[in-house]
Amino acid sequence: MLNAASPEMTSKPRILIVAAEASSSLYAQRLLEFWKKSGFDVEAFGVGSREMEALGFECLGRSEELAVVGVSEVLAHFPEIRRVFYRLIEEAKKRKPQVILLLDYPDFNFRLAKKMAGLGFKVVYYISPQIWAWRTSRVKLVKKYMDKMLVLFPFEKDFYKSFGVDVEFVGHPLLDELEVDYTEETRVKRLRSKYGFLPEDLVLGLMPGSRRSEIKHHLQTQLETAGILHRRYPHLKIVLLVAPHFELEEFRAELPNLDFPMTLMKMEPFDMISVTDVMLAASGTATLMVGLLGKPMIIMYKMSGFTGWLAKRFVKSTKYFGLINLIHRKLVAPEFFQGEANPQKLAQELSQLIEDSALRTEKARELQKTASLLGSSGITGRVAQALAPYFGGNP
């Protein structure tokens, strides 16, 4: 068994990071930026994004290729997932990092944690999977294989403490992205005019997701919904928000022929959201981002038939699947799953928001409470502080 504190290690600290999804890789990127700004020279390697790589991170696997959801999608990508999994183990044996930092991506990361803990490495988990909503029995694995949990929501701390897990509430890293006032009127007006939108225009945003599997399941439904709404409201402006890690022209080339005008937009996510008035969003971190900017939304999510059946069968302990609703602990945004997420129903719900400005104002006011439910800013610094003891007290 290897010891992560082995004297064979060089003086330069090492960390293995697995950030296999768009939101996770952004938060890992912010951590690398924090360390760089602090003058902390760390050797970081594992799974991450191109942006992380630009900061000196060594990618043994790319988040753009591993971010898949659902049984069938995982099976299709299994050879690459398996290759990366075993390479991480081999590289950890060679490089002996002081700590393994795992972000979300539970099925992969739980198995990796078991292996790494068995080799004597310290394992910290940042961004908890929603085991408080389903498959709660996995908390036993957390207690057995994770040295520490760094969680985003206060109720997660209570959950893990009740099982005797070493847990720290750091807050949601999205708050650190709000140092810029994305709702400032002049800024929003400038961005809207860049795309030809007038102040009086009503703009519907489409957010089909950040994973290719989500695009596959959501994009056509969202486009058909937009088509219905455009026929109903010819002056409605429609924008498709492209996740940062997708190539815009590649995305454009894959779009079907449309019978209505639509703008493709690729900027920083909060900038894109600020341009819109109403949103149709795939469930996930995107709903928190939309909520933080106070944009009324409808939430949808679709999976393969088998994966959807499993989700309905095992998710029993929560009324909602939309993250924004889970945080508020009430339905602040209507949500539609699988067959319910069809263009006719989605268009019907969105029509209410499009037609009723008072309803939009009411929803916006409710959503603007989101930030107060997510802790306080400085999250990345708190994560770095929590990791410092593994590096001998360095930042």
Residue pairs with C-beta under 8 A, 6 or more apart in sequence:
1 118
1 119
1 120
2 93
2 96
2 119
2 120
2 121
3 120
4 96
4 97
4 98
4 99
4 120
4 121
4 122
5 98
6 96
8 96
9 96
9 98
12 41
12 42
12 43
13 40
13 41
13 42
13 43
13 98
13 391
13 392
13 394
14 42
14 43
14 44
14 45
14 95
14 96
14 97
14 98
15 42
15 43
15 44
15 45
15 97
15 98
15 99
15 100
15 101
15 387
16 44
16 45
16 46
16 88
16 91
16 92
16 95
16 97
16 99
16 100
16 101
16 116
16 121
17 28
17 31
17 44
17 45
17 46
17 47
17 48
17 52
17 57
17 100
17 101
17 102
17 103
18 46
18 47
18 88
18 100
18 101
18 102
18 103
18 105
18 108
18 109
18 112
19 25
19 27
19 28
19 29
19 46
19 47
19 48
19 49
19 52
19 63
19 103
19 105
20 47
20 61
20 63
20 66
20 67
20 103
20 104
20 105
20 108
21 63
21 67
21 103
21 104
21 105
21 210
21 211
22 49
22 63
22 67
22 210
22 211
22 243
22 244
22 245
22 285
23 104
23 127
23 210
23 284
23 285
24 63
24 103
24 104
24 105
24 127
25 48
25 49
25 51
25 52
25 63
25 245
26 49
26 51
26 173
27 103
27 126
27 127
27 173
27 380
28 48
28 49
28 52
28 57
28 101
28 103
29 48
29 49
29 51
29 52
29 55
30 173
30 176
30 380
31 380
31 383
31 384
32 44
32 52
32 55
32 56
32 57
33 55
33 380
34 380
34 381
34 384
35 42
35 384
35 395
36 55
36 56
38 384
38 395
39 395
40 384
40 394
40 395
42 391
43 58
43 95
43 97
44 52
44 56
44 57
44 58
45 57
45 58
45 59
45 60
45 91
45 95
45 97
46 57
46 58
46 59
46 60
46 61
46 88
47 59
47 60
47 61
47 62
47 63
47 66
47 84
47 88
48 57
48 59
48 62
48 63
49 59
49 62
49 63
49 64
49 245
50 62
50 64
50 245
52 59
53 59
60 84
60 87
60 88
60 91
61 80
61 83
61 84
61 87
61 88
63 245
64 245
65 77
65 80
66 77
66 80
66 81
66 84
66 105
66 108
67 210
67 211
67 212
67 213
68 74
68 76
68 77
68 81
68 211
68 212
68 213
69 211
69 213
69 214
69 303
69 307
70 213
70 303
70 304
70 307
71 304
71 306
71 307
71 310
72 304
72 306
72 307
73 213
73 304
74 81
74 107
81 108
85 108
85 111
85 112
88 112
89 112
89 115
89 116
89 119
92 100
92 116
92 119
92 121
93 119
97 121
98 122
98 390
98 391
99 121
99 122
99 123
99 124
99 387
99 390
99 391
100 112
100 113
100 116
100 121
100 122
100 123
100 124
101 124
101 126
101 387
102 109
102 112
102 113
102 123
102 124
102 125
102 126
103 109
103 125
103 126
103 127
104 127
104 128
104 129
106 129
106 131
106 138
109 125
110 138
110 141
110 145
113 123
113 125
113 141
113 145
113 146
114 141
114 145
116 123
116 145
117 123
117 144
117 145
117 146
122 147
122 390
123 145
123 146
123 147
124 146
124 147
124 148
124 149
124 150
124 386
124 387
124 390
125 142
125 146
125 148
125 149
125 150
126 150
126 170
126 383
127 150
127 151
127 152
128 149
128 151
128 152
128 156
128 160
129 138
131 138
131 139
131 142
132 155
132 156
132 159
132 317
132 318
133 315
133 317
133 318
133 326
134 311
134 314
134 315
134 316
134 317
134 318
135 314
136 317
139 159
139 160
139 163
139 165
140 163
142 149
142 160
142 163
142 165
143 163
143 164
143 165
146 165
146 166
147 166
148 166
148 167
148 168
148 386
149 156
149 160
149 165
149 166
149 167
149 168
150 167
150 168
150 170
150 383
150 386
151 157
151 160
151 167
151 168
151 169
151 170
152 169
152 170
152 171
152 172
152 173
152 374
152 375
153 169
153 172
153 327
153 373
153 374
154 169
154 375
156 167
156 169
157 167
157 168
157 169
160 167
161 167
168 382
168 386
169 375
170 375
170 379
170 382
170 383
170 386
171 374
171 375
171 376
171 377
171 378
171 379
171 382
172 288
172 374
172 375
172 379
173 379
173 380
173 383
174 285
174 288
174 289
174 292
174 374
175 371
175 374
175 375
175 376
175 377
175 379
176 377
176 378
176 379
176 380
177 270
178 270
178 292
178 371
178 377
179 377
180 270
181 187
182 188
182 270
182 271
182 273
182 274
182 293
183 274
183 293
183 294
187 274
188 274
188 275
189 199
191 267
191 271
191 274
191 275
192 198
192 199
192 201
192 203
192 275
195 239
195 263
195 265
195 275
196 263
197 203
197 237
197 275
201 235
201 237
202 233
202 235
202 236
202 237
202 277
202 278
202 354
203 237
203 238
203 239
203 275
203 276
203 277
203 278
204 226
204 229
204 236
204 237
204 238
204 239
204 276
204 277
204 278
204 279
204 280
204 350
204 354
205 239
205 240
205 241
205 272
205 273
205 275
205 276
205 278
205 279
205 280
205 281
205 295
206 222
206 223
206 226
206 238
206 239
206 240
206 241
206 279
206 280
207 241
207 279
207 280
207 281
207 282
207 286
207 290
208 214
208 215
208 218
208 219
208 222
208 240
208 282
209 215
209 217
209 218
209 243
209 282
209 284
209 286
210 243
210 245
210 284
210 286
214 282
214 284
217 302
217 303
217 304
218 282
218 300
218 301
218 302
220 256
221 300
221 302
221 341
221 342
221 343
221 346
222 240
222 280
222 300
222 346
223 255
223 256
223 258
223 262
224 343
225 280
225 343
225 346
225 347
225 350
226 238
226 260
226 262
226 280
227 258
227 259
227 260
227 343
228 343
228 344
228 347
229 236
229 238
229 347
229 350
229 351
229 354
230 236
230 238
230 260
230 261
231 260
232 347
232 351
233 354
236 354
237 263
238 260
238 261
238 262
238 263
239 262
239 263
239 264
239 265
239 272
239 275
239 276
240 262
240 263
240 264
240 265
241 265
241 266
241 269
241 272
241 273
241 276
242 248
242 251
242 264
242 265
242 266
243 269
244 266
244 268
244 269
246 266
248 264
248 266
251 264
252 264
255 264
265 272
265 275
266 272
269 286
269 289
270 289
270 292
270 293
273 279
273 289
273 290
273 293
273 295
274 293
276 295
277 295
277 296
277 360
278 295
278 296
278 297
278 350
278 353
278 354
278 360
279 290
279 295
279 296
279 297
279 298
280 297
280 298
280 300
280 346
280 350
281 287
281 290
281 297
281 298
281 299
281 300
282 299
282 300
282 301
283 299
283 300
283 301
283 321
283 322
283 323
283 335
284 323
285 323
287 297
287 299
287 322
287 323
287 324
287 333
288 323
288 324
288 327
288 370
288 374
290 297
290 324
290 367
291 297
291 324
291 327
291 332
291 333
291 367
291 370
292 367
292 370
292 371
294 364
294 365
294 367
294 368
295 364
295 367
296 333
296 353
296 359
296 360
296 363
296 364
296 367
297 324
297 333
298 333
298 334
298 335
298 336
298 346
298 349
298 350
298 353
299 321
299 322
299 324
299 325
299 333
299 334
299 335
299 336
300 335
300 336
300 337
300 341
300 346
301 321
301 335
301 336
301 337
301 338
301 341
302 308
302 337
302 338
302 341
303 311
303 338
308 337
308 338
311 321
311 337
312 337
312 338
315 321
318 326
319 325
319 331
320 326
320 331
320 335
321 335
321 337
322 333
322 335
324 332
324 333
324 367
324 370
325 331
325 332
325 333
325 335
327 370
327 373
327 374
328 366
328 369
328 370
328 373
332 363
332 366
332 367
333 363
333 367
334 349
336 342
336 345
336 346
336 349
352 359
353 359
353 360
353 363
384 395
385 395
388 394
388 395
